[in-house]
Structures are given as C-alpha cells and as structure tokens.
Amino acid sequence: MADELTVLPGVEELLALEQVRRATEDGPWEVVVVDCGLMFPDEEMFGVDIVINDFTYLRERQDKLRALLVTHGHEDHIGGIPYLLREFPKLPVVGTPLSLALIRAKLKEHKPGEWDARSVEPGDRVMLHLQNVPQFVIGLLAIWKLGAVAVPTNPMLRAEELRKLIDDCRPVVLIGTDVDHEPVYRIAVAGSSVRAVVTTSPLDLLGGETPAPLTGLTRAPADDCFDLLTLIRDAGDDRPPAPGLDPDDLAVLIYTSGTTGPSKGALLSHRNLLATSSSFGSLIEVNDGDSILALAPIFHITGLILHVMLSFVAGIPLILFNRFDGATTLELIAARRPTFTIAAIILVPGFFALIIGAAMFKRRVGGVYFAIITQAIAAILSILIIGQQGYTGGVNGITDLRTLWGWDIRTDHAKFILYFFEVFMLFGVILLTQFIRLTKLGRILVAMREQEDRVRFSGYSVANFKIFAFCMAAIFAAIGGAMFTLEVGFMSPSFVGIVPSIEMVIYTAVGGRMSIFGAVYGTILVNFAKTSLSESFPQLWLFGLGALFIAVVLAFPNGLAGIWGDYVQPRIDRLLSSRKSGWSDSSVADGAPAE
C-alpha cells in the first residue's frame, strides 16, 4: 500500500530530521506524522472493536504531507498505519528494520480478501465507473440484487471531477477499470466514503478477437483492489437474500454531464426505469428476434434506458463494445446484424421530434418563438456532441468510416453506387411527400398553411397535424444525414447547429417554400454556388449567402418555384391558349366545318 518503506541505519537516528527529509522525494517536508497507532475500546464503548485516529487534519493538509516516521513497533504505535495508508497510499514510511517488518506483516493482514460484497446494505450507493463493457451490466444487476443504488459515472472524468461526485453521493464501493486505478481512483477515493474499490479489465469477457481500440492495452491489477471476476468466481453458488425492494425504491442516481454547469444528480426509481423502457419498446415494437447495438454510453440516461433497460425488459441481446469507434461499429453491424441501431436512424429522431413537437405545438408555439426554440435545441446538441469527446470525437467528430457490412465505401466504385442509391432515396422521399399531399391529410396540411385558425375552428386538431409533419421532417433529415455520412466518411459537429440549420432554411427559401421540388433544386443551386464561389471568394461567400437570402425574401418570397408559378407558367399558358385560338380561327376561315 505504501510506495516506500525506508530503513534508518540506527536507533540513535530515529529522530534525525535530516534523514527523514532525505527519505522523501519532494525536498524539505512540511508535515511529518510520528507513529500511527490504535486504541482498544473501554468497557463503555459498546459494539466498538478498535479506535483509530481522526485523519481530518491530514486530509486538509495532504499536499504538505511528506512522511510517516515510526519510532517502534508496538500496536499503539503502528496499529493504525493500514488505515492511514488506505487514505494516503503514496506516503513514505520511515523506520527501523524490525518496525518495518512488523508493518509489512500488518499490511498483508489488511490486503483485499476480508471485505465481503454482502456488507453492502440496501440503500447504499455503489458507483459504476465503466465504459460500455459487460461488467457494467453485471455490476448493475449485482447492485440491485443487494438492494443498493447504482451511481453510473462518466469513465472519462478526471480524479478531481470524480471526487466531487463521490463527496456528493457518498458511495461505499466503486467499480471501475484497472487501468484507471493509479491515475484516478487512488486520488479520488482517498479519505472518502469508499470502503472498497473493485476493478476489472476491458480485456475481460471479450467475445472474440481484441478490437482495434483495445490493441496494446494490458491488464493492470492492483494489490489494494478487488478483482471483479475473482469475486464472482469465489462467490460460487452463494446468493444474497432477497432485498425486498419496492417499485418506488431508488434504483439509480445518475448525474448530468456538466457541460453547462455543475453536474446534478437525478433520482430514478425502479418504476421509472421500467415504465420508460417498456414504453419505448412498445413504441418501436421490439420483438424476440431483435438485438441492440449499444452506441450511446450506457452510463448516460440514453444508453441506460434505451440500451440496457430495453434489453432487460424485452429479453433480447445487447451488443457492447468498450468505446465508440467508427470502423468497429460498422464491423459489429456487419457481424451481429443488430436491428435496433439501424432502425434508430429513423426511430430515434422521430421519437425526439415527437416529444419536442408535442411540447411546442400543443401550446401553440409558432412563428419566431418556434424558430428560436429549434435553433436553441440545435445549439445545445452541438455543444453536447463536442462535450462528449470520448464518444463523439469532440470538435473533430466521428472520422475514418471505412466499411459498411464489410463493403469498403472508400473506393470510387462504392461512391458511385452510393450516389445513385441516394438519388433513388431522394426520389422515394419526393414520391412519398407527393402522395401525402394528394390525400385528405395533405389537403388538411395545405389548408393549415393558408388558414390555420379556420381549420382549427372546423374541429381538426391542428397540433397533431403539425406534430406529424415535424416528425416526418425529422425522419427525412435523419435519412439524409445517414447517407451523407456514408458518402463523405465522417460526421462532424459542424454539421449540427445553428449555421447548418440556417443554411437549410436558405435552401428552401431559394427553391420555394411552397413547393416540394423547390427545396430540391434550391439545395442543389445553393450548394453548387457554395462549392464554386466559396473557393474563389472564401471571405465574401457568407455575406453573399446572406444577401441571396434577403434578396429572395424581398423580391421573390415564393423562391424559384414561385417565379415559375407566378411568371413563367402563366405566360406559357397564355401563349398556348392564343395559339390554340389562332388554330381554331384559321380552321374556320379555310372552310373547315364549324359548330
């Protein structure tokens, strides 16, 4: 537990401060502890086994703590050292050979092996500091079987960030990865409520070959930690008694990401988790043949509910891999053929659009306020993507997408095929929207565009029709985003946010907001201009784009489609009608029969 046990040459030098100074690494000491014993309880201390020192003074000055000087090996001088070193594991210990031998024997007595998982009682908090690995799910179930509360935390947190959460929720056990023990846990749990640290390796429980992101990783077991798989093996058939939980008992204490302020804990009961995951499972109609590829971090509420809990409720496989990697994701999709992740391209955006649309349209939010709210959501999403760098790549985004179901999408031939597939998808979306427009639903949507209040007064639920249109738009955008990602081979947060949203508004304004086809050729025209002009005038392009938007709104409010409908089409009709009239007159003049 201690990094350094230094032997002094002789008893006469035990109090030689210069020798203590030389035993430390950081130069002249500021605080030196002389002995650390324990006291046995007196007859009035009922139920107390031993009495140890209060380390509060040392915790407050741990940055100045330099060494522990041991004068001799009696129990009242060394009995408390294991408890001291549990909080300050890097503290050098200085003493005579006999004293240090007694201390080593005592430290062996306090090595992991005495702690029992059954000492976790109902209501205790147990922290899960793991990536998307099977051990997270194992730990989660074990915590609930003990009646305890799971506290999943972001495994990318630094020691000082993790310590703030530990001080807030006061867990008794921390389950994490062995590679994080030395740089994170030793510092974060020192002097805290954590009584035991249980570690595991990302290399454990792999379902096949070591994935690329884990290449080169080695196991890093620690003497003062428990190994999760060893605990499971040693437990054998031993089972804890049923905790007698109620559905409204606390199941999870989950923290917000902290991207916009200090992390805040949210309390979720077992009923909360079950109801939310069951409702979502019913919405997307999960069945026995489905499987889930966990792309979202499962310490986060999204991954916990839509991945882990949904797999529990539906009884379907959950495919896990340590951290997000584009190539590994596509390989898993090709090998495992998950159904939920592919369907999520359509269902997840539609689901969130349903929630956002219901929140706004049911309250008759529209016009400028609708624009502000949707732009704010885009900005929040962009900030969230950048903030979750460990999973999204931060500012750089998700890069190096190479294969789809084993098919190399980087070749020119693949790009050619993808291009025509995207054209096919575009025409499919256009045909679908044209079909909707020609139905009664489409006529109601057009009527709402012209006279919303009249439609409402006619007895129709305007909010529901708006929600439907909003969800359809989200699904179409999601399909376009998925196709775009395959085409360019990466996805950047610069494609999400206020600027891309405004650009798409300009596409529609230029093409014509009253026309389905207008949005298509408006997008083609603006992007063609963006590609050609931005290369020649990179500093002026954004000003030109803004001027184009203003000019179109002022001069041609219905865009290019409006120019055709308001100016070109009427003239063609008049020309054709005049020619038809001229043909009729000439026919009569030539003696053709006329009625």
C-alpha positions, -999 to +999 in steps of 0.1 A: +000+000+000+029+024+007+051+033-022+082+035+000+095+019+032+128+034+042+151+018+068+171+041+091+206+030+098+203+030+136+180+037+166+200+068+175+190+084+142+152+078+146+146+114+153+172+128+129+150+151+108+176+154+081+173+116+075+135+119+072+140+148+047+163+126+025+136+098+026+112+120+008+111+128-029+098+164-029+125+181-008+120+197+026+089+183+043+062+204+059+041+177+078+056+145+092+034+120+111+052+104+140+036+070+147+000+060+140-014+035+165-048+024+176-066+021+209-087-007+222-122+003+234-130+006+271-160-010+288-183+019+279-177+016+241-204-010+233-200-026+198-167-009+191-138-031+180-110-006+177-104+032+180-083+048+153-071+084+147-092+111+131-074+119+098-092+152+091-062+173+099-041+153+075-067+153+048-068+191+049-030+192+045-024+162+023-005+183-002+020+191+026+022+156+040+057+142+035+064+111+056+054+088+084+081+083+110+077+051+131+096+051+164+089+014+173+066-015+165+042-017+194+005-019+185-003+015+199+023+030+175+017+010+143-018-004+146-035+024+127-010+025+098-030+003+074-060+028+078-037+057+073-021+042+042-056+034+028-062+071+026-027+082+017-012+053-002+018+072-016+030+083+019+066+072+026+071+052+058+104+055+077+115+032+105+139+006+117+141-029+101+121-046+129+094-019+128+091-021+091+089-059+091+060-057+116+043-031+094+047-052+063+030-082+082+002-059+093-003-046+057-006-082+045-034-087+070-053-058+056-049-067+019-081-073+000-098-105+009-116-096+041-142-073+025-175-090+016-199-077-010-227-087+014-215-058+036-233-036+010-267-029+025-300-019+009-299+018+002-261+020-001-247+038-032-223+018-054-205+038-081-201+023-116-172+039-134-170+018-166-172+020-203-197+000-225-185-034-212-204-064-199-190-058-165-212-027-163-243-048-167-231-074-143-223-048-117-257-031-122-276-063-116-255-072-086-261-038-071-299-041-075-299-077-061-283-063-030-309-036-028-283-009-033-284+022-056-263+023-087-244+055-095-231+054-131-205+080-138-186+091-169-154+070-171-136+099-188-138+120-156-105+131-140-097+123-104-108+157-091-140+156-110-148+121-098-141+131-062-168+158-064-193+132-073-180+108-046-184+136-020-219+143-032-234+108-033-210+091-008-208+056-023-194+027-003-180+008-032-165+019-066-164-005-095-140+006-123-113-004-147-079-015-135-061+010-158-078+039-141-068+028-106-034+045-103-042+078-121-078+082-109-090+061-080-061+063-057-066+101-056-103+102-059-112+078-031-086+088-006-103+099+026-138+093+011-167+072+020-155+044-004-147+013+016-136-009-013-125-005-050-134-033-073-116-033-107-119-051-139-101-050-173-117-041-206-099-071-220-121-094-198-152-110-213-143-101-249-165-120-273-137-127-299-106-110-311-093-079-294-109-049-312-087-022-326-093+004-299-080-020-273-049-031-291-018-027-270-038-024-237-025-046-209-041-056-176-030-036-146-041-054-114-036-036-081-028-052-047-052-030-028-082-036-050-106-065-056-109-081-090-145-083-101-142-117-119-123-132-089-151-121-066-177-137-089-157-169-091-151-171-053-188-165-046-197-197-064-234-205-058-237-181-029-267-158-033-276-128-012-311-128+004-338-110-015-337-073-006-375-069-007-374-039-029-405-018-037-410-004-073-407+031-060-374+024-042-344+043-056-326+024-084-302+048-100-286+081-090-275+095-123-256+127-129-259+153-157-230+157-180-220+191-165-214+208-199-235+238-189-228+239-152-220+217-122-233+181-126-266+175-108-279+142-096-313+128-107-330+101-087-348+074-107-368+046-091-372+011-104-407+020-116-392+050-136-368+028-154-393+000-161-420+024-174-398+044-197-380+014-213-413-005-217-430+024-233-402+029-258-401-008-265-438-008-273-433+023-295-407+007-317-423-028-314-393-047-302-397-085-307-377-116-298-357-116-330-343-081-324-309-071-309-295-038-297-261-023-306-252+000-277-237+030-294-247+055-267-226+054-235-246+033-210-236+054-180-257+081-196-295+081-193-300+075-230-278+043-231-291+031-197-328+033-207-327+026-245-300+000-245-295-017-211-330-015-197-347-022-230-326-053-234-337-064-199-374-057-205-376-073-240-352-101-232-331-095-263-293-095-269-273-064-261-241-059-281-215-039-262-180-026-271-157-005-249-157+029-266-171+042-299-150+036-329-164+040-364-147+010-380-156-012-351-192-001-352-196-010-388-178-043-383-202-052-355-232-042-376-220-065-403-212-094-379-241-091-355-268-076-377-284-056-349-320-043-356-324-015-332-294+006-342-303+005-379-340+013-371-327+040-347-317+061-378-354+066-383-370+060-350-348+080-326-350+113-345-387+107-349-392+099-312-374+131-301-393+151-328-425+137-313-415+149-278-403+184-289-433+188-313-458+179-287-442+202-262-444+232-286-474+226-308-498+216-280-490+250-265-495+268-299-458+279-301-451+292-336-435+319-357-404+335-343-406+316-310-407+282-328-376+293-348-358+304-316-365+272-298-355+249-326-322+269-331-316+267-294-320+229-295-296+227-324-270+247-305-275+225-274-270+194-294-238+208-310-224+217-275-233+182-262-216+165-291-184+185-286-185+180-249-187+142-251-153+139-268-146+104-256-176+091-276-181+116-304-146+127-312-153+163-300-147+190-325-132+165-350-163+143-349-166+107-359-140+100-386-125+072-406-157+054-416-144+027-439-168-002-444-205-009-444-213-046-437-178-055-448-181-034-480-153-008-485-171+025-490-140+045-498-135+033-534-147+052-564-170+024-574-186+025-539-190+062-541-207+058-575-231+032-562-239+053-530-246+083-552-272+066-572-287+050-541-290+084-526-307+097-557-331+068-555-338+076-518-344+113-528-370+104-554-385+079-529-390+107-504-404+131-531-429+105-542-439+098-506-445+135-499-464+139-531-486+110-522-493+126-487-501+159-504-527+143-526-545+126-497-570+141-473-542+145-448-522+166-474-552+188-482-556+195-444-519+204-442-522+228-472-554+243-456-535+248-423-508+266-442-533+290-457-558+294-428-548+276-397-575+291-375-602+282-399-590+245-398-589+246-360-625+261-359-636+233-382-629+208-355-595+195-365-566+191-340-541+214-357-514+205-332-515+168-341-511+175-378-481+198-371-465+171-349-469+146-378-453+170-403-425+178-378-417+141-372-417+133-409-393+162-415-370+148-387-371+113-402-362+126-437-334+147-423-321+116-404-320+096-436-302+124-454-277+126-426-270+089-426-265+089-464-242+120-462-221+103-435-216+072-458-207+094-487-181+116-470-168+090-445-171+112-414-196+132-393-186+165-377-204+186-351-200+215-375-229+198-395-251+202-364-260+236-350-274+270-359-253+277-390-263+244-409-299+250-398-300+285-413-283+272-445-311+247-449-337+275-444-319+293-473-321+262-495-359+262-490-363+299-494-343+300-527-361+269-541-395+279-528-412+271-495-445+263-512-430+236-534-416+201-527-394+202-558-384+237-549-365+226-519-346+201-540-333+224-567-328+252-542-305+229-523-286+219-555-283+255-567-271+270-534-246+242-528-233+245-563-227+282-557-212+274-523-187+250-539-177+272-568-178+307-553-165+299-518-133+286-533-128+319-552-141+343-526-139+325-493-142+357-472-172+370-491-192+338-495-211+341-462-220+377-470-232+366-504-252+338-490-269+362-466-275+387-494-291+360-515-315+351-487-325+387-482-330+393-519-351+362-524-373+370-494-379+406-506-381+402-543-393+366-547-409+354-515-420+322-531-385+314-544-377+298-578-408+278-577-428+310-572-411+326-602-421+296-623-457+296-609-462+334-609-444+345-641-433+317-664-463+293-662-490+320-668-471+333-699-468+297-713-505+292-706-514+324-724-491+316-753-506+281-757-542+294-754-535+321-780-520+296-804-550+273-799-573+302-806-554+311-837-556+275-850-593+275-844-599+307-864-577+296-893-597+263-895-630+282-898-616+305-924-604+276-946-639+263-948-635+236-922-667+225-906-675+246-875-702+241-850 
